[in-house]
Each structure stands twice: as structure tokens, then as C-alpha cells.
């Protein structure tokens, strides 16, 4: 031992090393907690996806068995069984597509191939495809469509629309009306989906696009969900060079907005500039 302690010249170095060690330990602890939280979120996501897959599969199996055993008592019951099988198969396909899109996004393998399309036409197709699921939840779909052309990947746009519709139906009350609209917003094709739910506070609007993030909106009418639908929307729109947002709807609900660049109106005297339809 050195009488009188260490030379004074080494004390600043030891203090710096101690501070550095403490900082590294603190950063490691924060990162570990973050990883543990993310691992829990992923586990919850797997559980949610498993439940989402199990529900339509159980419905399909039940009604296929009913048809195979001849348990339907009328042509109306038989048709109703086929409609449920078709609806649940579409629901299953939608979920699988969501998982595939999310997986590609996580690996950085997402690719879109935009080309000029009639945006309103593709919105109509998505609304028609989603209509059976909406009816099953007693939801009325309404469109306010302005005819527009914009460069977009048709399959990606369909997934965006189905996810936004699913989100609107899930977080709105039974019997609500969900409105889907398009309009020219500057040089962008604006698409919006508006529900009749409680809306989203401004402080939470940036967080809804994060994967595994689910806000308590008080009126959830669907199942727990996979927690990736809006994250997929954000990813696909960003790949188009577009932007997403949430704002208050005129009726008090939430309005989810998608803006796609490079839009122009459809120049045709035979096409109305604005179409309003209830589905």
C-alpha cells in the first residue's frame, strides 16, 4: 500500500472509469428492459394471431361439417352456411396477408410496384370485399368517392384499405356507419376512413402506427386483433412516398387519412366528379 493513497494524478482517471462503467451498466439495463418488453409484445402478438386464426377456422370447420352431414333444413340455411364459410375464409386470407406484409417489412424485404390506377375504383372493390365482414358486425359502409388517378401498387392499396376498414369496424359501436372517401388534396390522392367511435386523443395519434400497439378506445367490438394492421398501413404507404395521419372526424369519431403523391383527376365527361353510395 502507498501511504497517503494513490497519486493525485490517477484519481480523475478512476473517477472517469467509474462513471463510464456506471453509464454502460445503466444503458445495458435500459436496453435489457426494452428487449424484455419487446419480447413480451411479440409473445402477446403470437397469442393474438393464434386466436385470430383459430376463430375463422373453427367457423369454417363447423359449417363445412354441417353441409357435409346434410344438417341444413332448407336452401336458405344452406346458402347462409356457404356465406359464412366465404366470409370467414376472406377474414382468414386478410389476416395471413397482414402477417406476410409485416414479416417482409421487418426483414426490409417489402417491395411495391406503383403504376397509375383509378383510386376510387380500387376503393369500391375493397369496400365490396369487406362488406360481408361489416354486415356481420352490424356496420353500414358509406362511400364518398372523387374519381382520381395516382401511381400505386393495387395489391398494397387493397391491404391498406382492408386494414383501415377492419380497424374502423373494430373500434366503433355496433350499428355505426363507416365512411370511406377519396379526394384530390393538392398533388396527393387523399383516402380516408372514418368511424363513429370515441376518437383518438392527439397525444396518442403517432403511437397508433407502432407495431403491437393497442389503445384503449372503450368500445372495441371485435376480437383482440393482431396488433400489426396499422403498422402495415404505415409501412405500405411510406413505400409509396406517401403519408398517414389521424384526425377528428366531423361526427366525433376518428378519421384515418392516407395521402398518395402524384395524383390527378380523371378527365372524362362520362365519370361523375363525386359519388356517394351506401353499402
C-alpha positions as CSV (number, residue, x, y, z in Angstrom):
1,X,0.0,0.0,0.0
2,X,1.1,3.5,-0.7
3,X,1.0,5.7,2.4
4,X,-1.3,8.7,1.7
5,X,-3.3,6.9,-1.0
6,X,-2.9,6.8,-4.8
7,X,-1.1,9.6,-6.6
8,X,-3.4,12.5,-7.2
9,X,-2.9,12.2,-11.0
10,X,-4.7,8.8,-11.1
11,X,-7.9,9.9,-9.2
12,X,-9.5,11.7,-12.2
13,X,-8.9,8.6,-14.3
14,X,-10.5,6.3,-11.8
15,X,-13.5,8.6,-11.4
16,X,-13.9,8.7,-15.2
17,X,-13.7,4.9,-15.4
18,X,-16.3,4.5,-12.6
19,X,-18.6,7.0,-14.3
20,X,-18.2,5.2,-17.6
21,X,-18.8,1.8,-16.0
22,X,-22.0,3.2,-14.4
23,X,-23.2,4.7,-17.6
24,X,-22.6,1.4,-19.5
25,X,-24.4,-0.6,-16.8
26,X,-27.3,1.8,-16.9
27,X,-27.5,1.7,-20.7
28,X,-27.3,-2.1,-20.6
29,X,-30.2,-2.2,-18.1
30,X,-32.3,0.1,-20.2
31,X,-31.7,-2.0,-23.3
32,X,-32.4,-5.2,-21.4
33,X,-35.7,-3.9,-20.2
34,X,-36.6,-2.7,-23.7
35,X,-35.8,-6.2,-25.1
36,X,-37.8,-7.9,-22.4
37,X,-40.8,-5.6,-23.1
38,X,-40.5,-6.2,-26.9
39,X,-40.3,-10.0,-26.3
40,X,-43.5,-9.8,-24.2
41,X,-45.1,-7.8,-27.0
42,X,-44.1,-10.4,-29.5
43,X,-45.4,-13.2,-27.3
44,X,-48.7,-11.3,-27.0
45,X,-48.7,-10.8,-30.8
46,X,-48.3,-14.6,-31.4
47,X,-51.1,-15.3,-28.9
48,X,-53.3,-12.7,-30.7
49,X,-52.6,-14.1,-34.1
50,X,-53.2,-17.6,-33.0
51,X,-56.6,-16.6,-31.6
52,X,-57.4,-14.7,-34.8
53,X,-56.6,-17.7,-36.9
54,X,-58.4,-20.1,-34.7
55,X,-61.7,-18.2,-34.8
56,X,-62.4,-18.3,-38.6
57,X,-61.0,-21.8,-38.9
58,X,-63.5,-23.0,-36.2
59,X,-66.4,-21.4,-38.1
60,X,-65.3,-22.8,-41.4
61,X,-65.0,-26.3,-40.0
62,X,-68.3,-26.1,-38.2
63,X,-70.3,-25.1,-41.3
64,X,-68.4,-27.4,-43.7
65,X,-69.4,-30.2,-41.3
66,X,-73.0,-29.0,-41.3
67,X,-73.1,-29.1,-45.1
68,X,-71.3,-32.5,-45.4
69,X,-73.7,-34.1,-42.9
70,X,-76.8,-32.6,-44.6
71,X,-77.9,-30.8,-41.4
72,X,-79.4,-27.8,-43.3
73,X,-83.1,-27.8,-43.3
74,X,-83.7,-25.5,-46.2
75,X,-82.0,-23.9,-49.2
76,X,-81.9,-20.7,-47.2
77,X,-79.9,-22.3,-44.4
78,X,-77.6,-23.9,-46.9
79,X,-76.9,-20.6,-48.6
80,X,-76.3,-18.9,-45.2
81,X,-73.8,-21.6,-44.3
82,X,-71.9,-21.0,-47.6
83,X,-71.9,-17.3,-47.0
84,X,-70.4,-17.7,-43.5
85,X,-67.7,-20.0,-44.9
86,X,-66.9,-17.5,-47.6
87,X,-66.8,-14.6,-45.1
88,X,-64.6,-16.4,-42.7
89,X,-62.2,-17.6,-45.5
90,X,-61.9,-13.9,-46.6
91,X,-61.2,-12.9,-43.0
92,X,-58.5,-15.7,-42.7
93,X,-56.9,-14.6,-46.0
94,X,-56.8,-11.0,-44.8
95,X,-55.0,-12.0,-41.6
96,X,-52.5,-14.1,-43.4
97,X,-51.7,-11.3,-45.9
98,X,-51.2,-9.0,-42.9
99,X,-48.7,-11.3,-41.3
100,X,-46.8,-11.7,-44.6
101,X,-46.7,-8.0,-45.1
102,X,-45.5,-7.4,-41.6
103,X,-42.8,-10.1,-41.8
104,X,-41.5,-8.6,-45.1
105,X,-41.4,-5.2,-43.5
106,X,-39.4,-6.4,-40.5
107,X,-36.9,-8.0,-42.8
108,X,-36.7,-4.9,-45.1
109,X,-37.9,-7.1,-48.0
110,X,-41.0,-5.2,-48.9
111,X,-41.4,-4.1,-52.5
112,X,-44.2,-2.2,-54.2
113,X,-44.7,-1.7,-57.9
114,X,-46.8,1.5,-58.4
115,X,-48.4,2.3,-61.7
116,X,-51.3,4.7,-62.5
117,X,-54.6,3.3,-61.2
118,X,-58.1,4.6,-60.7
119,X,-58.1,5.1,-56.9
120,X,-61.8,5.3,-56.5
121,X,-62.4,2.1,-58.4
122,X,-60.0,0.2,-56.2
123,X,-61.6,1.7,-53.1
124,X,-65.0,0.4,-54.3
125,X,-63.6,-3.1,-54.8
126,X,-62.1,-3.1,-51.3
127,X,-65.3,-1.9,-49.7
128,X,-67.3,-4.5,-51.6
129,X,-64.9,-7.2,-50.5
130,X,-65.2,-6.1,-46.8
131,X,-68.9,-5.6,-46.8
132,X,-69.8,-9.2,-45.6
133,X,-67.5,-8.7,-42.6
134,X,-69.1,-5.3,-41.9
135,X,-72.6,-6.7,-42.1
136,X,-71.6,-9.5,-39.6
137,X,-70.8,-6.7,-37.1
138,X,-74.0,-4.7,-38.0
139,X,-71.9,-1.9,-39.6
140,X,-73.1,0.2,-42.6
141,X,-70.4,1.2,-45.1
142,X,-70.7,4.5,-47.0
143,X,-68.5,5.9,-49.7
144,X,-67.8,9.5,-50.9
145,X,-65.6,9.0,-53.9
146,X,-64.0,11.5,-56.2
147,X,-62.5,9.9,-59.3
148,X,-58.7,10.1,-59.2
149,X,-55.7,8.6,-60.8
150,X,-52.5,8.1,-58.8
151,X,-49.5,5.8,-59.0
152,X,-50.0,2.9,-56.6
153,X,-49.5,-0.8,-56.2
154,X,-53.0,-2.2,-56.4
155,X,-52.4,-5.2,-54.0
156,X,-50.7,-2.9,-51.4
157,X,-53.6,-0.4,-51.7
158,X,-56.2,-3.1,-51.1
159,X,-54.4,-4.3,-48.0
160,X,-54.2,-0.7,-46.7
161,X,-57.9,-0.2,-47.2
162,X,-58.9,-3.5,-45.7
163,X,-56.8,-2.8,-42.6
164,X,-58.3,0.6,-42.2
165,X,-61.8,-0.7,-42.6
166,X,-61.1,-3.5,-40.1
167,X,-59.8,-1.0,-37.6
168,X,-62.8,1.3,-38.0
169,X,-65.3,-1.5,-37.6
170,X,-63.4,-3.0,-34.6
171,X,-63.2,0.3,-32.7
172,X,-66.7,1.7,-33.4
173,X,-70.0,0.9,-31.9
174,X,-72.4,-1.7,-33.2
175,X,-74.7,-0.3,-35.8
176,X,-72.3,2.5,-36.7
177,X,-71.7,4.0,-40.2
178,X,-68.1,3.9,-41.5
179,X,-67.4,6.3,-44.3
180,X,-64.7,5.8,-46.9
181,X,-63.8,8.7,-49.1
182,X,-61.3,9.9,-51.7
183,X,-60.5,13.4,-52.9
184,X,-57.7,15.4,-54.6
185,X,-55.7,17.1,-51.9
186,X,-53.1,19.3,-53.6
187,X,-50.9,16.9,-55.6
188,X,-52.0,13.9,-53.5
189,X,-54.8,11.4,-53.7
190,X,-56.4,11.6,-50.2
191,X,-58.1,8.5,-48.9
192,X,-59.9,8.5,-45.6
193,X,-61.8,6.0,-43.4
194,X,-63.9,7.5,-40.7
195,X,-65.6,5.6,-37.8
196,X,-68.2,6.6,-35.2
197,X,-66.1,5.6,-32.2
198,X,-64.8,7.8,-29.4
199,X,-61.9,9.2,-31.5
200,X,-58.2,9.2,-30.6
201,X,-56.6,11.9,-28.4
202,X,-53.9,14.0,-30.2
203,X,-51.2,12.7,-27.8
204,X,-51.8,9.1,-28.9
205,X,-52.1,9.6,-32.7
206,X,-48.4,9.0,-33.5
207,X,-48.4,5.8,-31.4
208,X,-51.2,4.0,-33.2
209,X,-48.9,3.2,-36.1
210,X,-46.4,1.3,-33.9
211,X,-46.5,-2.5,-34.1
212,X,-48.2,-4.3,-31.2
213,X,-49.6,-1.0,-30.0
214,X,-53.3,-1.1,-29.0
215,X,-55.0,1.8,-27.4
216,X,-58.0,1.6,-25.1
217,X,-60.7,3.3,-27.0
218,X,-63.5,2.0,-24.8
219,X,-65.9,0.5,-27.5
220,X,-63.9,-2.3,-29.1
221,X,-66.4,-4.7,-30.7
222,X,-64.1,-7.2,-32.4
223,X,-61.6,-9.7,-31.0
224,X,-58.2,-8.6,-29.6
225,X,-56.6,-8.3,-33.0
226,X,-53.1,-9.0,-34.2
227,X,-51.7,-5.5,-33.3
228,X,-50.0,-5.1,-36.7
229,X,-52.7,-3.8,-39.0
230,X,-51.9,-0.1,-38.8
231,X,-48.2,-0.7,-38.7
232,X,-48.6,-2.5,-42.1
233,X,-50.6,0.5,-43.4
234,X,-47.8,2.9,-42.3
235,X,-45.2,0.7,-44.0
236,X,-47.0,0.3,-47.3
237,X,-47.9,4.0,-47.6
238,X,-44.3,5.0,-46.8
239,X,-43.1,2.7,-49.6
240,X,-45.3,4.8,-52.0
241,X,-43.7,8.0,-50.8
242,X,-47.0,8.9,-49.1
243,X,-48.0,9.8,-45.6
244,X,-50.6,8.7,-43.0
245,X,-52.4,10.6,-40.2
246,X,-55.3,10.6,-37.8
247,X,-57.6,13.5,-37.2
248,X,-61.0,14.1,-35.7
249,X,-64.0,13.1,-37.9
250,X,-66.9,15.5,-38.4
251,X,-69.1,13.2,-36.4
252,X,-66.7,12.9,-33.5
253,X,-65.0,9.6,-34.4
254,X,-61.5,9.0,-35.7
255,X,-60.6,9.7,-39.4
256,X,-57.6,7.8,-40.7
257,X,-56.1,9.6,-43.6
258,X,-53.7,8.3,-46.4
259,X,-52.1,10.7,-48.9
260,X,-50.5,9.2,-52.0
261,X,-48.4,11.5,-54.3
262,X,-48.7,12.2,-58.0
263,X,-52.5,12.3,-58.2
264,X,-54.7,13.9,-60.8
265,X,-58.4,13.9,-61.5
266,X,-59.9,11.5,-64.0
267,X,-60.5,13.6,-67.2
268,X,-63.7,12.0,-68.5
269,X,-67.1,13.7,-69.1
270,X,-68.8,10.3,-68.5
271,X,-67.5,9.9,-65.0
272,X,-69.1,12.0,-62.2
273,X,-66.7,14.0,-60.1
274,X,-68.2,12.8,-56.8
275,X,-70.1,9.7,-56.0
276,X,-71.9,8.9,-52.7
277,X,-73.0,5.3,-52.1
278,X,-74.2,3.3,-49.1
279,X,-73.3,-0.4,-48.9
